[in-house]
Amino acid sequence: MPDRPFHHGNLRAVLLDQAEAVLRERGLDGLSLRELAREAGVSHGAPRKHFIDRNALLDALAERGFVRLADEIHQAAAHAPDHAHALQAAGSAYVRFAVKEPALLDLMFAAKVDAPSEAVRTAAERLFAAMADIMSAGVEAGVYDASDVDRLTLVLSATVQGTASLIASRRITTSQGEGLIKDAITLFLAGASTAH
């Protein structure tokens, strides 16, 4: 069968969109560059112009996931009236992402942990920077000391990631996860106020 001609203006974006859909529907094992090329209607070699191999595709998916999650957290927290609501909004955004994209979340935090590419590492740092920005706003609001921001950012990140993982693995429901986030933030803020 002859190769079909390339006809997409932005094949990379098309392949990533399709790869996310496959990841949602069939999981990580269902991803193949050849199959994505077939579904995109391009030659089986066309994806290699953007992704040298399957691992490069997985890196790009993880990078895209970190960037999207960071943006969603930033947007959610930006509209909050105060720090407590910003924490809740960030936690809720994280949970929504976990519910919608459990396989992508797993790829981001489990499959790409060992020797991540520079792009994946940078994208992950963007997510943690979004969380740090929220914590820094708490410093400005007088909730925390500036010296606590790094530690509190890790605690917040671990809390929302752990809750998201429990939801994604169906150990708890989404509403239970939202309740856990709310309870954790209440304890988080109570602990911060007693530390002053």
Disulfide bonds with the S-S distance in Angstrom:
none
